[in-house]
Amino acid sequence: MVKDMLKVVCPNTKIFEGQAIFLLNIKSEVIYVDTKLKRILDERGIKQGFIADKAGLSRGAFSLIVRGKSIPTLPAAIKIARALNETVESLWGELIE
């Protein structure tokens, strides 16, 4: 039933099932996740590499998260938030509201 609903809402997607349902967009349309990371880094004059290193993430992975092209795992989100002296909710809370 969920598959059928997703096919109506997102006709250009492939659906993979496991423990959760994942959608893979077949077209080159990209959905960006809006985060406050870029704004916070800019306002504080902090380099992405510094926070990536402090959080124990690769610079490439952190760059994708900052640009909204990737959503961090919960452990990574916690590490990023702690590195910035923020909460996970303050950085990504709007995604669940």
Contacts in CASP RR format, 6 or more apart in sequence:
PFRMAT RR
TARGET T0000
AUTHOR 0000-0000-0000
METHOD contacts of the structure
MODEL  1
MVKDMLKVVCPNTKIFEGQAIFLLNIKSEVIYVDTKLKRILDERGIKQGF
IADKAGLSRGAFSLIVRGKSIPTLPAAIKIARALNETVESLWGELIE
2 21 0 8 1.000
3 15 0 8 1.000
3 17 0 8 1.000
3 21 0 8 1.000
6 13 0 8 1.000
6 15 0 8 1.000
6 21 0 8 1.000
6 23 0 8 1.000
7 13 0 8 1.000
7 15 0 8 1.000
10 23 0 8 1.000
10 25 0 8 1.000
12 25 0 8 1.000
12 26 0 8 1.000
12 27 0 8 1.000
12 29 0 8 1.000
13 23 0 8 1.000
13 24 0 8 1.000
13 25 0 8 1.000
13 26 0 8 1.000
14 23 0 8 1.000
14 24 0 8 1.000
14 26 0 8 1.000
15 21 0 8 1.000
15 22 0 8 1.000
15 23 0 8 1.000
16 22 0 8 1.000
16 24 0 8 1.000
25 31 0 8 1.000
30 69 0 8 1.000
32 67 0 8 1.000
32 68 0 8 1.000
32 69 0 8 1.000
33 68 0 8 1.000
33 69 0 8 1.000
33 70 0 8 1.000
33 71 0 8 1.000
33 95 0 8 1.000
34 68 0 8 1.000
34 94 0 8 1.000
35 65 0 8 1.000
35 66 0 8 1.000
35 68 0 8 1.000
35 91 0 8 1.000
35 92 0 8 1.000
36 90 0 8 1.000
36 91 0 8 1.000
37 65 0 8 1.000
37 66 0 8 1.000
37 80 0 8 1.000
37 84 0 8 1.000
37 91 0 8 1.000
38 66 0 8 1.000
38 67 0 8 1.000
40 46 0 8 1.000
40 84 0 8 1.000
40 86 0 8 1.000
40 91 0 8 1.000
41 47 0 8 1.000
41 48 0 8 1.000
41 51 0 8 1.000
41 66 0 8 1.000
46 84 0 8 1.000
48 59 0 8 1.000
48 62 0 8 1.000
48 63 0 8 1.000
48 66 0 8 1.000
49 59 0 8 1.000
49 62 0 8 1.000
51 62 0 8 1.000
51 80 0 8 1.000
51 83 0 8 1.000
51 84 0 8 1.000
52 58 0 8 1.000
52 59 0 8 1.000
52 60 0 8 1.000
52 61 0 8 1.000
52 62 0 8 1.000
52 63 0 8 1.000
53 59 0 8 1.000
54 83 0 8 1.000
55 62 0 8 1.000
55 76 0 8 1.000
55 79 0 8 1.000
55 80 0 8 1.000
55 82 0 8 1.000
55 83 0 8 1.000
56 79 0 8 1.000
57 65 0 8 1.000
57 76 0 8 1.000
57 79 0 8 1.000
57 80 0 8 1.000
61 70 0 8 1.000
61 76 0 8 1.000
62 80 0 8 1.000
64 70 0 8 1.000
65 71 0 8 1.000
65 72 0 8 1.000
65 76 0 8 1.000
65 80 0 8 1.000
71 92 0 8 1.000
72 80 0 8 1.000
74 88 0 8 1.000
77 88 0 8 1.000
77 91 0 8 1.000
77 92 0 8 1.000
78 88 0 8 1.000
80 91 0 8 1.000
81 87 0 8 1.000
81 88 0 8 1.000
81 90 0 8 1.000
81 91 0 8 1.000
84 91 0 8 1.000
END
